[in-house]
Amino acid sequence: MAPGSIPEDKSLLVRFYDPYILAPDSKGRTLTNILAWSDTKLESSHDYIQVLFPLPEGSMFNWIAPIVDEPTFRAFHSRSELRNGVKKSFTRILRFYGFELQVLDGGGIVVHPATYADKAFRNWVVGSDHNHLRITRILRSLRVLGLEREAEAFFVALRRVFEESRNIGSTSMMFWTRAAKRPLYLAPDQDEDAGNEAGFLYEYEKSRDRTTVTAPR
């Protein structure tokens, strides 16, 4: 275990997403509570998104938000019930942004605009908005927690809205692309040569590279 990290069974994030525990966050809110909020409350509240979609980095907007350390990272990658909880959060936030998640016959997934998309899009399809920061977080968090397919499907949908609306600023699209495509050890706001090559995310990415190289063809 890395120095200063928290054992899996003590991690707030694991306990929050564990369906047999559903522990509250630091504000006393459970996953069930937050997912039942109205769109208005999801828009006006600013200290829940860091719990639903946590990152390995701290938040300047919520300094007490839990972060993904190595034991937490491994727990989400090894336990499908934790990832299923994140999928519930993802499905709810997609509705907030005017999207729906569809599972294809072959098992693939696609994110597409919902029937009420025009109304929902008015809230965030603009040049710059705090929801753009949230979306960057969501994309990166999904990948960090082991939901790569969901992150990619969301990114494809976002890129389509960006190209068709011509309203979203290029800077937001740049950060979304970084969150969706960069190695996990490199955060969207970091310079390309500033990645943490001593961290667990770096080791994870390198192990994936080795698996790809040695996989039979």
DRENFIKE-62543 format. One record per residue: residue number from 1; x, y, z of N, C-alpha, C in turn; residue in one letter. Coordinates in Angstrom, 2 decimals, always signed. Example, Ala and Ser with C-alpha at 12.3 -4.5 7.8 and 13.67 -1.06 7.14 Angstrom:
2
[1 [+13.19 -5.69 +7.80] [+12.30 -4.50 +7.80] [+13.20 -3.30 +7.80] A];
[2 [+12.85 -2.25 +7.08] [+13.67 -1.06 +7.14] [+12.90 +0.03 +7.87] S];
END
This chain:
217
[1 [+0.84 -1.20 +0.00] [+0.00 +0.00 +0.00] [+0.87 +1.24 +0.00] M];
[2 [+0.54 +2.24 -0.79] [+1.33 +3.46 -0.86] [+1.24 +4.21 +0.46] A];
[3 [+2.36 +4.89 +0.85] [+2.33 +5.68 +2.09] [+1.19 +6.70 +2.07] P];
[4 [+0.47 +6.78 +3.18] [-0.60 +7.75 +3.29] [-1.92 +7.32 +2.66] G];
[5 [-1.94 +6.17 +1.99] [-3.18 +5.72 +1.37] [-4.08 +5.05 +2.40] S];
[6 [-5.35 +4.91 +2.06] [-6.34 +4.38 +2.98] [-6.72 +2.97 +2.57] I];
[7 [-6.77 +2.01 +3.53] [-7.19 +0.66 +3.16] [-8.54 +0.67 +2.48] P];
[8 [-8.72 -0.27 +1.56] [-9.95 -0.30 +0.76] [-11.20 -0.26 +1.62] E];
[9 [-11.21 -1.05 +2.72] [-12.43 -1.15 +3.50] [-12.70 +0.11 +4.33] D];
[10 [-11.74 +1.04 +4.35] [-11.94 +2.30 +5.06] [-12.16 +3.47 +4.09] K];
[11 [-12.02 +3.23 +2.82] [-12.16 +4.29 +1.83] [-13.60 +4.79 +1.79] S];
[12 [-13.78 +6.10 +1.92] [-15.12 +6.66 +1.85] [-15.76 +6.36 +0.51] L];
[13 [-14.98 +6.44 -0.56] [-15.51 +6.21 -1.90] [-16.01 +4.79 -2.07] L];
[14 [-15.25 +3.83 -1.57] [-15.67 +2.43 -1.65] [-16.94 +2.23 -0.83] V];
[15 [-16.97 +2.76 +0.36] [-18.14 +2.59 +1.22] [-19.35 +3.33 +0.67] R];
[16 [-19.13 +4.47 +0.04] [-20.22 +5.24 -0.57] [-20.85 +4.47 -1.71] F];
[17 [-20.03 +3.80 -2.51] [-20.54 +3.09 -3.69] [-20.84 +1.61 -3.43] Y];
[18 [-20.43 +1.09 -2.29] [-20.72 -0.31 -1.98] [-22.23 -0.46 -1.75] D];
[19 [-22.94 -1.26 -2.57] [-24.40 -1.36 -2.43] [-24.85 -2.00 -1.12] P];
[20 [-23.93 -2.67 -0.42] [-24.27 -3.30 +0.85] [-24.03 -2.36 +2.04] Y];
[21 [-23.42 -1.21 +1.76] [-23.12 -0.24 +2.82] [-23.82 +1.09 +2.55] I];
[22 [-23.61 +1.63 +1.34] [-24.17 +2.93 +0.95] [-23.93 +3.98 +2.02] L];
[23 [-22.66 +4.11 +2.40] [-22.29 +5.06 +3.43] [-22.51 +6.50 +2.94] A];
[24 [-22.83 +7.40 +3.83] [-23.01 +8.80 +3.43] [-21.66 +9.47 +3.18] P];
[25 [-21.70 +10.56 +2.42] [-20.49 +11.35 +2.22] [-20.29 +12.26 +3.42] D];
[26 [-19.34 +13.17 +3.33] [-19.01 +14.02 +4.48] [-20.14 +14.97 +4.84] S];
[27 [-21.12 +15.13 +3.93] [-22.28 +15.99 +4.20] [-23.51 +15.18 +4.62] K];
[28 [-23.32 +13.87 +4.82] [-24.43 +13.03 +5.25] [-25.33 +12.56 +4.13] G];
[29 [-24.91 +12.69 +2.89] [-25.74 +12.32 +1.74] [-25.30 +10.97 +1.18] R];
[30 [-26.26 +10.10 +0.92] [-25.94 +8.82 +0.32] [-26.08 +8.91 -1.20] T];
[31 [-25.59 +7.88 -1.87] [-25.73 +7.82 -3.32] [-27.20 +7.89 -3.72] L];
[32 [-28.04 +7.15 -3.00] [-29.48 +7.15 -3.30] [-30.06 +8.55 -3.16] T];
[33 [-29.66 +9.27 -2.12] [-30.14 +10.64 -1.92] [-29.81 +11.52 -3.12] N];
[34 [-28.55 +11.52 -3.52] [-28.10 +12.43 -4.57] [-28.73 +12.09 -5.92] I];
[35 [-28.83 +10.81 -6.22] [-29.39 +10.42 -7.51] [-30.87 +10.77 -7.63] L];
[36 [-31.52 +11.01 -6.50] [-32.93 +11.39 -6.52] [-33.14 +12.90 -6.63] A];
[37 [-32.07 +13.67 -6.64] [-32.20 +15.12 -6.73] [-32.80 +15.54 -8.07] W];
[38 [-33.43 +16.70 -8.05] [-33.94 +17.29 -9.28] [-32.78 +17.87 -10.09] S];
[39 [-33.04 +18.15 -11.36] [-32.03 +18.79 -12.19] [-31.64 +20.15 -11.62] D];
[40 [-32.61 +20.85 -11.06] [-32.32 +22.17 -10.48] [-31.32 +22.07 -9.34] T];
[41 [-31.47 +21.06 -8.50] [-30.54 +20.90 -7.39] [-29.18 +20.42 -7.88] K];
[42 [-29.16 +19.56 -8.89] [-27.88 +19.13 -9.45] [-27.12 +20.31 -10.04] L];
[43 [-27.85 +21.25 -10.61] [-27.21 +22.43 -11.20] [-26.69 +23.37 -10.12] E];
[44 [-27.46 +23.58 -9.08] [-27.11 +24.62 -8.10] [-26.15 +24.15 -7.02] S];
[45 [-26.04 +22.84 -6.81] [-25.13 +22.31 -5.80] [-23.76 +22.05 -6.43] S];
[46 [-22.71 +22.34 -5.69] [-21.37 +22.26 -6.29] [-20.41 +21.36 -5.53] H];
[47 [-20.90 +20.64 -4.52] [-19.99 +19.83 -3.72] [-20.34 +18.34 -3.73] D];
[48 [-21.13 +17.92 -4.71] [-21.47 +16.49 -4.82] [-20.73 +15.82 -5.98] Y];
[49 [-20.42 +16.59 -7.02] [-19.85 +16.00 -8.22] [-18.49 +15.36 -7.93] I];
[50 [-17.78 +15.89 -6.93] [-16.47 +15.34 -6.58] [-16.57 +13.98 -5.89] Q];
[51 [-17.75 +13.68 -5.35] [-17.97 +12.38 -4.71] [-18.51 +11.38 -5.73] V];
[52 [-19.46 +11.82 -6.55] [-20.00 +10.92 -7.58] [-18.92 +10.53 -8.58] L];
[53 [-18.07 +11.50 -8.94] [-17.04 +11.26 -9.95] [-15.68 +11.72 -9.41] F];
[54 [-15.10 +10.91 -8.54] [-13.85 +11.29 -7.88] [-12.64 +11.17 -8.81] P];
[55 [-11.59 +11.88 -8.43] [-10.35 +11.89 -9.20] [-9.16 +11.59 -8.29] L];
[56 [-8.01 +11.29 -8.87] [-6.80 +11.13 -8.06] [-6.26 +12.47 -7.58] P];
[57 [-6.76 +13.57 -8.17] [-6.31 +14.89 -7.80] [-7.33 +15.56 -6.88] E];
[58 [-6.85 +16.45 -6.01] [-7.74 +17.20 -5.14] [-8.54 +18.22 -5.92] G];
[59 [-9.59 +18.75 -5.28] [-10.46 +19.73 -5.92] [-10.30 +21.10 -5.28] S];
[60 [-10.13 +22.13 -6.11] [-10.05 +23.49 -5.58] [-11.41 +24.01 -5.13] M];
[61 [-12.49 +23.31 -5.54] [-13.84 +23.74 -5.19] [-14.38 +23.01 -3.97] F];
[62 [-13.77 +21.89 -3.61] [-14.24 +21.10 -2.48] [-13.02 +20.41 -1.85] N];
[63 [-12.37 +21.13 -0.96] [-11.07 +20.66 -0.45] [-11.18 +19.41 +0.42] W];
[64 [-12.40 +19.09 +0.89] [-12.57 +17.87 +1.70] [-13.05 +16.69 +0.85] I];
[65 [-13.14 +16.88 -0.46] [-13.60 +15.79 -1.32] [-12.61 +14.62 -1.29] A];
[66 [-13.10 +13.39 -1.23] [-12.19 +12.23 -1.23] [-11.52 +12.08 -2.59] P];
[67 [-10.30 +11.54 -2.58] [-9.59 +11.30 -3.83] [-9.38 +9.81 -4.03] I];
[68 [-9.10 +9.45 -5.27] [-8.86 +8.05 -5.62] [-7.39 +7.73 -5.39] V];
[69 [-7.11 +6.97 -4.34] [-5.75 +6.49 -4.11] [-5.63 +5.08 -4.68] D];
[70 [-4.49 +4.46 -4.50] [-4.26 +3.16 -5.14] [-5.22 +2.07 -4.65] E];
[71 [-5.44 +1.89 -3.33] [-6.39 +0.85 -2.91] [-7.80 +1.09 -3.45] P];
[72 [-8.23 +2.35 -3.49] [-9.55 +2.67 -4.03] [-9.61 +2.36 -5.52] T];
[73 [-8.57 +2.74 -6.24] [-8.46 +2.45 -7.67] [-8.59 +0.95 -7.92] F];
[74 [-7.86 +0.16 -7.17] [-7.89 -1.29 -7.37] [-9.24 -1.88 -6.99] R];
[75 [-9.88 -1.30 -5.98] [-11.20 -1.80 -5.58] [-12.22 -1.61 -6.70] A];
[76 [-12.24 -0.45 -7.31] [-13.21 -0.20 -8.38] [-12.90 -1.04 -9.62] F];
[77 [-11.65 -1.31 -9.89] [-11.29 -2.11 -11.05] [-11.57 -3.60 -10.83] H];
[78 [-11.64 -4.03 -9.59] [-11.84 -5.45 -9.31] [-13.26 -5.80 -8.89] S];
[79 [-14.07 -4.80 -8.55] [-15.40 -5.08 -8.02] [-16.48 -4.46 -8.92] R];
[80 [-17.19 -5.32 -9.62] [-18.20 -4.85 -10.57] [-19.34 -4.10 -9.88] S];
[81 [-19.65 -4.44 -8.62] [-20.76 -3.78 -7.95] [-20.44 -2.30 -7.68] E];
[82 [-19.16 -1.99 -7.50] [-18.78 -0.58 -7.34] [-18.92 +0.16 -8.66] L];
[83 [-18.46 -0.47 -9.74] [-18.59 +0.16 -11.06] [-20.06 +0.31 -11.45] R];
[84 [-20.89 -0.63 -11.05] [-22.32 -0.51 -11.35] [-22.92 +0.72 -10.66] N];
[85 [-22.43 +1.03 -9.48] [-22.89 +2.23 -8.80] [-22.49 +3.48 -9.57] G];
[86 [-21.27 +3.49 -10.09] [-20.82 +4.63 -10.90] [-21.67 +4.74 -12.17] V];
[87 [-22.04 +3.60 -12.74] [-22.90 +3.63 -13.92] [-24.24 +4.30 -13.61] K];
[88 [-24.76 +4.07 -12.41] [-26.01 +4.73 -12.02] [-25.80 +6.25 -11.96] K];
[89 [-24.68 +6.67 -11.40] [-24.38 +8.11 -11.36] [-24.23 +8.66 -12.77] S];
[90 [-23.57 +7.91 -13.62] [-23.36 +8.35 -15.00] [-24.68 +8.48 -15.74] F];
[91 [-25.56 +7.50 -15.57] [-26.87 +7.54 -16.22] [-27.67 +8.76 -15.77] T];
[92 [-27.60 +9.05 -14.46] [-28.34 +10.21 -13.95] [-27.77 +11.51 -14.48] R];
[93 [-26.45 +11.65 -14.51] [-25.87 +12.90 -14.98] [-26.05 +13.06 -16.48] I];
[94 [-26.12 +11.94 -17.22] [-26.44 +12.03 -18.65] [-27.81 +12.64 -18.85] L];
[95 [-28.79 +12.22 -18.05] [-30.13 +12.79 -18.17] [-30.09 +14.29 -17.89] R];
[96 [-29.32 +14.68 -16.92] [-29.18 +16.10 -16.59] [-28.66 +16.89 -17.78] F];
[97 [-27.74 +16.31 -18.52] [-27.16 +17.00 -19.67] [-27.94 +16.78 -20.97] Y];
[98 [-28.99 +15.98 -20.93] [-29.82 +15.80 -22.11] [-29.44 +14.63 -22.98] G];
[99 [-28.81 +13.61 -22.38] [-28.38 +12.44 -23.13] [-29.03 +11.18 -22.56] F];
[100 [-28.96 +10.11 -23.36] [-29.38 +8.79 -22.92] [-28.29 +7.79 -23.28] E];
[101 [-28.18 +6.76 -22.45] [-27.22 +5.68 -22.70] [-27.97 +4.49 -23.27] L];
[102 [-27.51 +3.98 -24.40] [-28.15 +2.84 -25.05] [-27.16 +1.69 -25.16] Q];
[103 [-27.61 +0.51 -24.75] [-26.80 -0.70 -24.89] [-27.20 -1.40 -26.18] V];
[104 [-26.26 -1.62 -27.06] [-26.52 -2.23 -28.36] [-26.63 -3.74 -28.25] L];
[105 [-27.18 -4.37 -29.28] [-27.37 -5.81 -29.27] [-26.06 -6.57 -29.08] D];
[106 [-25.00 -6.06 -29.65] [-23.71 -6.74 -29.54] [-22.97 -6.45 -28.25] G];
[107 [-23.58 -5.67 -27.36] [-22.95 -5.35 -26.09] [-22.27 -4.00 -26.06] G];
[108 [-22.17 -3.34 -27.21] [-21.58 -2.02 -27.25] [-22.51 -0.99 -26.64] G];
[109 [-22.00 +0.18 -26.39] [-22.82 +1.24 -25.81] [-22.65 +2.51 -26.63] I];
[110 [-23.70 +3.31 -26.63] [-23.68 +4.58 -27.34] [-24.44 +5.61 -26.51] V];
[111 [-23.96 +6.83 -26.51] [-24.65 +7.94 -25.85] [-25.22 +8.83 -26.95] V];
[112 [-26.52 +9.13 -26.86] [-27.15 +9.96 -27.88] [-28.09 +10.96 -27.22] H];
[113 [-28.43 +12.05 -27.90] [-29.32 +13.05 -27.32] [-30.69 +12.46 -27.01] P];
[114 [-31.25 +12.87 -25.87] [-32.59 +12.45 -25.48] [-33.62 +13.32 -26.20] A];
[115 [-34.88 +12.94 -26.07] [-35.94 +13.69 -26.74] [-36.05 +15.13 -26.22] T];
[116 [-35.62 +15.37 -25.00] [-35.69 +16.70 -24.39] [-34.34 +17.42 -24.47] Y];
[117 [-33.46 +16.98 -25.38] [-32.10 +17.50 -25.43] [-32.05 +19.02 -25.65] A];
[118 [-32.91 +19.54 -26.50] [-32.86 +20.97 -26.79] [-32.99 +21.80 -25.52] D];
[119 [-33.88 +21.40 -24.64] [-34.07 +22.13 -23.38] [-32.86 +21.97 -22.48] K];
[120 [-32.37 +20.75 -22.33] [-31.22 +20.50 -21.46] [-29.96 +21.16 -21.97] A];
[121 [-29.78 +21.14 -23.30] [-28.57 +21.70 -23.90] [-28.44 +23.20 -23.64] F];
[122 [-29.57 +23.89 -23.49] [-29.51 +25.33 -23.27] [-28.77 +25.68 -21.99] R];
[123 [-28.67 +24.71 -21.10] [-28.02 +24.94 -19.81] [-26.50 +24.90 -19.88] N];
[124 [-25.95 +24.21 -20.91] [-24.49 +24.04 -20.94] [-23.85 +24.14 -22.32] W];
[125 [-24.63 +24.10 -23.40] [-24.05 +24.22 -24.74] [-23.84 +25.70 -25.03] V];
[126 [-22.81 +26.24 -24.40] [-22.45 +27.65 -24.49] [-20.93 +27.72 -24.59] V];
[127 [-20.42 +28.94 -24.75] [-18.98 +29.09 -24.93] [-18.17 +28.55 -23.77] G];
[128 [-18.56 +28.90 -22.55] [-17.85 +28.46 -21.35] [-18.83 +28.40 -20.20] S];
[129 [-18.68 +27.40 -19.33] [-19.66 +27.20 -18.26] [-19.04 +26.27 -17.22] D];
[130 [-19.51 +26.39 -15.98] [-18.97 +25.51 -14.94] [-19.28 +24.04 -15.24] H];
[131 [-20.33 +23.78 -16.00] [-20.61 +22.39 -16.38] [-19.54 +21.82 -17.29] N];
[132 [-18.82 +22.65 -18.00] [-17.73 +22.16 -18.83] [-16.62 +21.57 -17.95] H];
[133 [-16.38 +22.21 -16.79] [-15.41 +21.66 -15.84] [-15.91 +20.33 -15.28] L];
[134 [-17.19 +20.28 -14.99] [-17.76 +19.03 -14.49] [-17.60 +17.90 -15.52] R];
[135 [-17.84 +18.22 -16.77] [-17.76 +17.20 -17.82] [-16.32 +16.69 -17.95] I];
[136 [-15.35 +17.58 -17.84] [-13.95 +17.14 -17.86] [-13.71 +16.16 -16.73] T];
[137 [-14.20 +16.48 -15.54] [-14.05 +15.59 -14.39] [-14.73 +14.24 -14.64] R];
[138 [-15.93 +14.27 -15.17] [-16.69 +13.03 -15.38] [-15.94 +12.11 -16.35] I];
[139 [-15.46 +12.65 -17.45] [-14.73 +11.85 -18.42] [-13.51 +11.18 -17.79] L];
[140 [-12.73 +11.96 -17.07] [-11.52 +11.40 -16.45] [-11.88 +10.40 -15.35] R];
[141 [-12.87 +10.73 -14.54] [-13.25 +9.84 -13.44] [-13.73 +8.50 -13.95] S];
[142 [-14.55 +8.50 -14.99] [-15.03 +7.23 -15.55] [-13.87 +6.35 -15.94] L];
[143 [-12.87 +6.93 -16.58] [-11.71 +6.14 -17.01] [-10.90 +5.65 -15.81] R];
[144 [-10.70 +6.51 -14.83] [-9.93 +6.13 -13.65] [-10.61 +4.99 -12.90] V];
[145 [-11.94 +5.00 -12.86] [-12.69 +3.99 -12.10] [-12.98 +2.73 -12.90] L];
[146 [-12.48 +2.65 -14.13] [-12.62 +1.41 -14.91] [-13.77 +1.39 -15.88] G];
[147 [-14.37 +2.54 -16.17] [-15.49 +2.60 -17.12] [-15.03 +3.29 -18.40] L];
[148 [-14.07 +2.71 -19.04] [-13.48 +3.28 -20.26] [-14.51 +3.37 -21.39] E];
[149 [-15.33 +2.36 -21.55] [-16.30 +2.37 -22.65] [-17.31 +3.49 -22.48] R];
[150 [-17.76 +3.69 -21.25] [-18.72 +4.77 -20.99] [-18.09 +6.13 -21.25] E];
[151 [-16.83 +6.29 -20.86] [-16.14 +7.55 -21.10] [-16.01 +7.82 -22.59] A];
[152 [-15.66 +6.80 -23.35] [-15.50 +6.98 -24.79] [-16.82 +7.30 -25.46] E];
[153 [-17.88 +6.62 -25.06] [-19.20 +6.89 -25.64] [-19.66 +8.32 -25.33] A];
[154 [-19.40 +8.78 -24.12] [-19.76 +10.14 -23.73] [-18.94 +11.15 -24.55] F];
[155 [-17.66 +10.87 -24.70] [-16.80 +11.78 -25.46] [-17.26 +11.90 -26.91] F];
[156 [-17.62 +10.79 -27.52] [-18.10 +10.81 -28.91] [-19.35 +11.69 -29.02] V];
[157 [-20.25 +11.55 -28.06] [-21.48 +12.37 -28.07] [-21.16 +13.85 -27.88] A];
[158 [-20.24 +14.15 -26.97] [-19.85 +15.53 -26.73] [-19.20 +16.15 -27.96] L];
[159 [-18.35 +15.39 -28.60] [-17.68 +15.91 -29.80] [-18.68 +16.21 -30.90] R];
[160 [-19.71 +15.37 -30.99] [-20.74 +15.61 -32.00] [-21.50 +16.91 -31.70] R];
[161 [-21.84 +17.13 -30.43] [-22.52 +18.36 -30.05] [-21.62 +19.56 -30.32] V];
[162 [-20.36 +19.44 -30.00] [-19.40 +20.52 -30.24] [-19.35 +20.87 -31.73] F];
[163 [-19.28 +19.86 -32.58] [-19.16 +20.11 -34.02] [-20.44 +20.64 -34.63] E];
[164 [-21.59 +20.18 -34.12] [-22.85 +20.58 -34.72] [-23.38 +21.90 -34.18] E];
[165 [-23.12 +22.19 -32.93] [-23.67 +23.41 -32.33] [-22.83 +24.64 -32.65] S];
[166 [-21.53 +24.46 -32.70] [-20.58 +25.56 -32.89] [-20.70 +26.63 -31.80] R];
[167 [-21.22 +26.25 -30.66] [-21.38 +27.19 -29.55] [-20.35 +26.98 -28.44] N];
[168 [-19.85 +25.75 -28.32] [-18.95 +25.41 -27.22] [-17.54 +25.88 -27.57] I];
[169 [-16.86 +26.49 -26.60] [-15.53 +27.00 -26.81] [-14.51 +25.91 -27.09] G];
[170 [-13.51 +26.22 -27.88] [-12.48 +25.25 -28.24] [-11.64 +24.83 -27.03] S];
[171 [-11.52 +25.71 -26.04] [-10.75 +25.35 -24.85] [-11.43 +24.22 -24.08] T];
[172 [-12.76 +24.29 -23.97] [-13.49 +23.21 -23.30] [-13.31 +21.89 -24.05] S];
[173 [-13.39 +21.95 -25.38] [-13.22 +20.73 -26.17] [-11.81 +20.18 -26.01] M];
[174 [-10.84 +21.05 -25.89] [-9.46 +20.60 -25.69] [-9.33 +19.82 -24.38] M];
[175 [-9.91 +20.35 -23.30] [-9.82 +19.66 -22.02] [-10.62 +18.35 -22.03] F];
[176 [-11.77 +18.32 -22.70] [-12.52 +17.07 -22.81] [-11.71 +16.02 -23.56] W];
[177 [-11.03 +16.44 -24.61] [-10.20 +15.50 -25.37] [-9.06 +14.97 -24.52] T];
[178 [-8.43 +15.85 -23.78] [-7.35 +15.41 -22.89] [-7.86 +14.41 -21.86] R];
[179 [-9.02 +14.71 -21.27] [-9.58 +13.83 -20.24] [-9.93 +12.46 -20.80] A];
[180 [-10.33 +12.43 -22.08] [-10.77 +11.18 -22.69] [-9.64 +10.38 -23.31] A];
[181 [-8.53 +11.04 -23.66] [-7.52 +10.37 -24.48] [-6.15 +10.24 -23.83] K];
[182 [-5.82 +11.10 -22.91] [-4.48 +11.06 -22.33] [-4.26 +9.82 -21.46] R];
[183 [-3.00 +9.42 -21.26] [-2.72 +8.40 -20.25] [-3.26 +8.86 -18.91] P];
[184 [-3.70 +7.92 -18.09] [-4.36 +8.28 -16.83] [-3.45 +9.02 -15.86] L];
[185 [-2.14 +8.81 -15.97] [-1.24 +9.48 -15.04] [-1.04 +10.95 -15.38] Y];
[186 [-1.62 +11.39 -16.49] [-1.47 +12.77 -16.93] [-2.83 +13.45 -16.88] L];
[187 [-3.02 +14.35 -15.91] [-4.29 +15.04 -15.76] [-4.50 +16.04 -16.90] A];
[188 [-5.75 +16.39 -17.20] [-6.03 +17.29 -18.33] [-5.36 +18.64 -18.23] P];
[189 [-5.12 +19.15 -17.01] [-4.54 +20.48 -16.86] [-3.02 +20.45 -16.70] D];
[190 [-2.40 +19.28 -16.86] [-0.95 +19.18 -16.75] [-0.28 +19.33 -18.11] Q];
[191 [+0.96 +19.83 -18.08] [+1.76 +19.82 -19.29] [+2.12 +18.38 -19.62] D];
[192 [+2.38 +18.11 -20.89] [+2.62 +16.74 -21.32] [+3.85 +16.12 -20.67] E];
[193 [+4.81 +16.93 -20.26] [+6.02 +16.39 -19.65] [+5.96 +16.41 -18.12] D];
[194 [+4.74 +16.61 -17.57] [+4.61 +16.76 -16.12] [+3.94 +15.56 -15.48] A];
[195 [+3.79 +14.46 -16.21] [+3.13 +13.30 -15.64] [+3.90 +12.70 -14.48] G];
[196 [+3.18 +12.08 -13.56] [+3.79 +11.47 -12.39] [+4.25 +10.05 -12.73] N];
[197 [+5.53 +9.91 -13.04] [+6.05 +8.61 -13.46] [+6.38 +7.71 -12.30] E];
[198 [+6.08 +8.14 -11.09] [+6.32 +7.30 -9.92] [+5.01 +6.82 -9.31] A];
[199 [+3.87 +7.23 -9.87] [+2.59 +6.93 -9.27] [+1.97 +5.63 -9.77] G];
[200 [+0.89 +5.21 -9.10] [+0.24 +3.96 -9.45] [-0.45 +4.02 -10.81] F];
[201 [-0.90 +5.21 -11.22] [-1.53 +5.32 -12.53] [-0.51 +5.13 -13.65] L];
[202 [+0.69 +5.60 -13.42] [+1.76 +5.39 -14.40] [+2.06 +3.90 -14.52] Y];
[203 [+2.17 +3.23 -13.39] [+2.44 +1.78 -13.42] [+1.30 +1.02 -14.08] E];
[204 [+0.08 +1.47 -13.84] [-1.08 +0.83 -14.46] [-1.02 +0.96 -15.97] Y];
[205 [-0.75 +2.16 -16.46] [-0.68 +2.37 -17.91] [+0.45 +1.56 -18.52] E];
[206 [+1.58 +1.48 -17.86] [+2.69 +0.72 -18.41] [+2.38 -0.78 -18.42] K];
[207 [+1.66 -1.25 -17.42] [+1.28 -2.67 -17.42] [+0.32 -2.97 -18.55] S];
[208 [-0.55 -2.02 -18.89] [-1.46 -2.20 -20.03] [-0.67 -2.22 -21.33] R];
[209 [+0.34 -1.37 -21.41] [+1.19 -1.36 -22.61] [+1.88 -2.69 -22.79] D];
[210 [+2.40 -3.26 -21.70] [+3.10 -4.55 -21.78] [+2.14 -5.65 -22.19] R];
[211 [+0.91 -5.59 -21.67] [-0.10 -6.61 -22.03] [-0.43 -6.53 -23.52] T];
[212 [-0.53 -5.31 -24.04] [-0.84 -5.12 -25.45] [+0.27 -5.66 -26.32] T];
[213 [+1.51 -5.42 -25.93] [+2.67 -5.85 -26.71] [+2.79 -7.37 -26.74] V];
[214 [+2.51 -8.01 -25.59] [+2.71 -9.46 -25.48] [+1.48 -10.26 -25.86] T];
[215 [+0.34 -9.62 -26.11] [-0.88 -10.36 -26.44] [-0.72 -11.09 -27.76] A];
[216 [-1.20 -12.35 -27.84] [-1.11 -13.10 -29.10] [-1.92 -12.45 -30.20] P];
[217 [-1.42 -12.56 -31.40] [-2.11 -11.99 -32.55] [-2.86 -13.08 -33.31] R];
END
